[in-house]
Amino acid sequence: MRVAPESDRLRWIRLILNACALCETMNMEFDVIVVGGGMVGASLARALSGCGLRIAVVESWTLNSARQPSYDDRAIALAYGTRLILEGMGLWRDLSSDVEPILHVHVSDRGHFGFTRLHHESLNVEALGYVATGHDLGNILFRGIGDLPHVELFCPASLVDFDVSENGVHVTVSRNDEELNLNGRLLVAADGSRSMVRERLSINVREWQYGQSAVISNLTPGVPPNGTAFERFTESGPMAMLPLNKGRYGLIWTVDDARLHEVMSWDDSEFLTQVQQCFGHRLGRFERAGRRASYPLSLVRAEEHIRPRVVLIGNAAHALHPITGQGFNLGIRDVAALADVLVEADQNGRDPGALETLSLYAEWRRHDQQAVALMTDSLVRLFANPLLPIRIARDIGMLALDLASPAKHFLTRQFMGINGRLPRLARGLGLEC
Ligand SMILES: Cc1cc2nc3c(=O)[nH]c(=O)nc-3n(C[C@H](O)[C@H](O)[C@H](O)COP(=O)(O)OP(=O)(O)OC[C@H]3O[C@@H](n4cnc5c(N)ncnc54)[C@H](O)[C@@H]3O)c2cc1C
């Protein structure tokens, strides 16, 4: 008998192992396939892990890729309700050392008399919200995600196509030039405002281009942050300053598209001078500016959020202007409600992808999604209006709001994400699984 030389034997072993791996990939079965591992998709995978449902997460870009749209340097204001959800998911403790609390909010119409202030003491909470960078949030959401019970991460990998049948959804994914077939009971579209899943299903969107872009940069102010977040409505567009860790402030400056090229081409010194002129000196003299990035702004709302075996969440369902810092906060509330509904369905032997199950989710989320989109869009339009009577009316409105406790209380709770019927995670409790 001829004994194969060492190199032949190794080649055979490798061929057999590859064939086994191929068999495995051909039969990949899941309960929930999440397309998009951005802030919202990754949050859903974390929320559901350990509850018995088998989860796949498909994400095109690795965490540290410059093309990853969710986890860059942008400052993300996390509402108090979002903190509770992250607590329920067991992530808050790790994130808390990277966040800066928002104790007070100061909203003003620059050069005019209107202003409104919000304080954490009046709501009896430790903070109205917190600020993290997208990158820090991504680190926490992605840490060990592929090792979580029943979670399989496909990254970098992209959705190629999918097909919905009565009993399931068949998803084709491309990873490293090979095509994988995943079978699931539910497809979750968390693939952002240009959602491919939404497009393939021909779901209509209501879309409004604001003709504006958000310019972001993290700044070092002359005075240390004292927990105050500022929203300044200025002639050249709304400007938000959010207290960030390491003594910085996160700037989100809305500029008309016609001015974007000019703003992005300034050197740092010119940029700081212009920001200073617009914002004023409440934070002393700005000393340093971090990397600048810009994002075109639009309102995108899908007309349907569920179809049999498919659900749209986060930006795939509703992408908002960042003026109120609500996009992710709204998206993680989608996650908390969906996780509640899916786990409950599974525990009671119901199909998580059935339309009846998904309808419970859609109905639960409808009011909050509509209210936040409407409030955000109205604010953008109100403060973009240069007409004198409108300007006077909005300034009187701001002062009235500053004085009227019940209205202020209601609005603040809405922005904190703690109004209405709350799922378990939004009450800071883990899922019962
Ligand atoms: C300047 C700015 C400031 C903001 N500030 C705040 C704030 O203060 N507070 C707040 O709550 N929100 C804020 N937001 C909004 C927030 O960033 C978004 O709501 C949030 O990122 C949406 O997350 P998402 O996961 O739904 O979508 P995305 O972040 O767009 O993620 C979608 C993911 O899907 C992946 N993907 C897409 N297509 C495919 C495919 N075919 N296959 C595989 N993967 C795919 C993408 O790579 C991406 O990772 C801000 C937004 C901007 C632009």
Ligand as a Chemical Component Dictionary entry (heavy atoms), coordinates in Angstrom:
data_LIG
# 
_chem_comp.id                   LIG 
_chem_comp.type                 NON-POLYMER 
_chem_comp.pdbx_formal_charge   0 
_chem_comp.three_letter_code    LIG 
# 
loop_
_chem_comp_atom.comp_id 
_chem_comp_atom.atom_id 
_chem_comp_atom.alt_atom_id 
_chem_comp_atom.type_symbol 
_chem_comp_atom.charge 
_chem_comp_atom.model_Cartn_x 
_chem_comp_atom.model_Cartn_y 
_chem_comp_atom.model_Cartn_z 
_chem_comp_atom.pdbx_ordinal 
LIG C1  C1  C 0 -24.935 64.186 12.324 1  
LIG C2  C2  C 0 -25.842 63.236 13.024 2  
LIG C3  C3  C 0 -26.042 63.333 14.374 3  
LIG C4  C4  C 0 -26.911 62.487 15.033 4  
LIG N1  N1  N 0 -27.123 62.629 16.363 5  
LIG C5  C5  C 0 -27.965 61.807 17.005 6  
LIG C6  C6  C 0 -28.197 61.953 18.420 7  
LIG O1  O1  O 0 -27.639 62.830 19.065 8  
LIG N2  N2  N 0 -29.053 61.082 19.006 9  
LIG C7  C7  C 0 -29.704 60.107 18.316 10 
LIG O2  O2  O 0 -30.490 59.358 18.911 11 
LIG N3  N3  N 0 -29.512 59.945 16.994 12 
LIG C8  C8  C 0 -28.669 60.768 16.326 13 
LIG N4  N4  N 0 -28.444 60.601 14.982 14 
LIG C9  C9  C 0 -29.158 59.533 14.274 15 
LIG C10 C10 C 0 -28.462 58.175 14.388 16 
LIG O3  O3  O 0 -27.120 58.271 14.008 17 
LIG C11 C11 C 0 -29.204 57.178 13.521 18 
LIG O4  O4  O 0 -30.555 57.182 13.875 19 
LIG C12 C12 C 0 -28.663 55.766 13.706 20 
LIG O5  O5  O 0 -27.332 55.712 13.285 21 
LIG C13 C13 C 0 -29.499 54.798 12.872 22 
LIG O6  O6  O 0 -28.965 53.508 13.037 23 
LIG P1  P1  P 0 -29.410 52.325 12.089 24 
LIG O7  O7  O 0 -28.669 51.138 12.621 25 
LIG O8  O8  O 0 -30.891 52.263 11.967 26 
LIG O9  O9  O 0 -28.903 52.744 10.630 27 
LIG P2  P2  P 0 -27.407 52.949 10.105 28 
LIG O10 O10 O 0 -26.585 53.625 11.107 29 
LIG O11 O11 O 0 -27.504 53.554 8.755  30 
LIG O12 O12 O 0 -26.870 51.462 9.968  31 
LIG C14 C14 C 0 -27.282 50.608 8.924  32 
LIG C15 C15 C 0 -26.276 49.475 8.827  33 
LIG O13 O13 O 0 -26.697 48.563 7.829  34 
LIG C16 C16 C 0 -25.570 48.166 7.060  35 
LIG N5  N5  N 0 -26.066 47.775 5.742  36 
LIG C17 C17 C 0 -26.715 48.542 4.828  37 
LIG N6  N6  N 0 -27.033 47.822 3.741  38 
LIG C18 C18 C 0 -26.569 46.557 3.958  39 
LIG C19 C19 C 0 -26.583 45.354 3.192  40 
LIG N7  N7  N 0 -27.155 45.297 1.973  41 
LIG N8  N8  N 0 -26.004 44.257 3.726  42 
LIG C20 C20 C 0 -25.444 44.283 4.954  43 
LIG N9  N9  N 0 -25.392 45.401 5.727  44 
LIG C21 C21 C 0 -25.957 46.510 5.236  45 
LIG C22 C22 C 0 -24.680 49.412 7.025  46 
LIG O14 O14 O 0 -23.349 49.101 6.760  47 
LIG C23 C23 C 0 -24.888 49.970 8.440  48 
LIG O15 O15 O 0 -23.941 49.492 9.363  49 
LIG C24 C24 C 0 -27.592 61.464 14.306 50 
LIG C25 C25 C 0 -27.389 61.345 12.933 51 
LIG C26 C26 C 0 -26.527 62.226 12.292 52 
LIG C27 C27 C 0 -26.337 62.088 10.812 53 
# 
loop_
_chem_comp_bond.comp_id 
_chem_comp_bond.atom_id_1 
_chem_comp_bond.atom_id_2 
_chem_comp_bond.value_order 
_chem_comp_bond.pdbx_ordinal 
LIG C1  C2  SING 1  
LIG C2  C3  SING 2  
LIG C2  C26 DOUB 3  
LIG C3  C4  DOUB 4  
LIG C4  N1  SING 5  
LIG C4  C24 SING 6  
LIG N1  C5  DOUB 7  
LIG C5  C6  SING 8  
LIG C5  C8  SING 9  
LIG C6  O1  DOUB 10 
LIG C6  N2  SING 11 
LIG N2  C7  SING 12 
LIG C7  O2  DOUB 13 
LIG C7  N3  SING 14 
LIG N3  C8  DOUB 15 
LIG C8  N4  SING 16 
LIG N4  C9  SING 17 
LIG N4  C24 SING 18 
LIG C9  C10 SING 19 
LIG C10 O3  SING 20 
LIG C10 C11 SING 21 
LIG C11 O4  SING 22 
LIG C11 C12 SING 23 
LIG C12 O5  SING 24 
LIG C12 C13 SING 25 
LIG C13 O6  SING 26 
LIG O6  P1  SING 27 
LIG P1  O7  DOUB 28 
LIG P1  O8  SING 29 
LIG P1  O9  SING 30 
LIG O9  P2  SING 31 
LIG P2  O10 DOUB 32 
LIG P2  O11 SING 33 
LIG P2  O12 SING 34 
LIG O12 C14 SING 35 
LIG C14 C15 SING 36 
LIG C15 O13 SING 37 
LIG C15 C23 SING 38 
LIG O13 C16 SING 39 
LIG C16 N5  SING 40 
LIG C16 C22 SING 41 
LIG N5  C17 SING 42 
LIG N5  C21 SING 43 
LIG C17 N6  DOUB 44 
LIG N6  C18 SING 45 
LIG C18 C19 SING 46 
LIG C18 C21 DOUB 47 
LIG C19 N7  SING 48 
LIG C19 N8  DOUB 49 
LIG N8  C20 SING 50 
LIG C20 N9  DOUB 51 
LIG N9  C21 SING 52 
LIG C22 O14 SING 53 
LIG C22 C23 SING 54 
LIG C23 O15 SING 55 
LIG C24 C25 DOUB 56 
LIG C25 C26 SING 57 
LIG C26 C27 SING 58 
# 
